[in-house]
Amino acid sequence: MKKYISPGSWFAFSYPENWHEFQDSEENGFLFYNPDVWSGNFRISAALDASPHFAEEAMHDELCQYANARKVTINNRHFIYSFESFEEEGRHYTSHFWVTGERNMVVYCSFTMDEKGKLEEAEALLSTLQILNPKKPCLHEIIPVRLMEVALINEAYECALKTVKQELKRDFSSSTIETSIELLQKLADKGVKTVKDFEVTGLVLGCFLVDDIDGVEWVTVIDKTREYPALLYTASSTLQLNESRKHIVDPVALVRSCKEKKLKDIYEKLREQ
């Protein structure tokens, strides 16, 4: 099972190795499913309020609002459960809903499946749900890279790609890694602000490394209030994250610490980790 911790450390849960996070059309929601053998869409979101009775009141309102709503317990956690069925393009689906919470935090979960789906699959996810305290963030957690960090990585790469095209009339997306680093170095030598940004340069060098070496992949590191993408060095396709802390490298921090060095030397240092 893989672990997911929401941005800001609001909640956490575990999900199967063959499931992945996907962009959700619903604002502030997180979507997960198996892209190879679809069995249903699991969505989860949370809301925070100043009132210490927020969760109790939200669950009571949910119970009163829907005629088929009822109380259920999954792994000692209480939920308000309801469901609705619908038809889309000739196929029948059912959306199952669960609302739970603690004090001023409410978590909303749903699982939409067709007639072949199994409700137990969603209940297995819910059995791992943890409601966290944002005021007491995780001390040190390493989880599979979230979409939030993927967006940061992609933004940095696109920013560097655009700058190289504008300033040097070159496209490093079709160049070798060595040539790409030389192009970035030229921009750094010219004092181009984008490339001198430690975050952009570190994340782009990280992208090069992931493409260059098997067994290096992006992960998300949560260290108290700091949440950032980092590189996991492993020869295994399975993330044994608790055993791999010494193999975690923050490429942005490395670039910052080696700011006086040439980019090719920094990249070689990344390769040697």
Sequence and secondary structure as in RCSB ss.txt:
>XXXX:A:sequence
MKKYISPGSWFAFSYPENWHEFQDSEENGFLFYNPDVWSGNFRISAALDASPHFAEEAMHDELCQYANARKVTIN
NRHFIYSFESFEEEGRHYTSHFWVTGERNMVVYCSFTMDEKGKLEEAEALLSTLQILNPKKPCLHEIIPVRLMEV
ALINEAYECALKTVKQELKRDFSSSTIETSIELLQKLADKGVKTVKDFEVTGLVLGCFLVDDIDGVEWVTVIDKT
REYPALLYTASSTLQLNESRKHIVDPVALVRSCKEKKLKDIYEKLREQ
>XXXX:A:secstr
 EEEE TTS EEEEE TT EEE  SSTT EEEE SSS   EEEEEEEE S TTHHHHHHHHHHHH TT EEEEET
TEEEEEEEEEEEETTEEEEEEEEEEEETTEEEEEEEEEETT  HHHHHHHHTT EE  TTS  SSEEEE  HHHH
HHHHHHHHHHHHHHHHHHS  GGGS HHHHHHHHHHHHHHT HHHH HHHHHHHHHHHHHHHSTTEEEEEEEETT
EEEEEEEE SSSS  GGG GGGEE HHHHHHHTTTS HHHHHHHHHT 
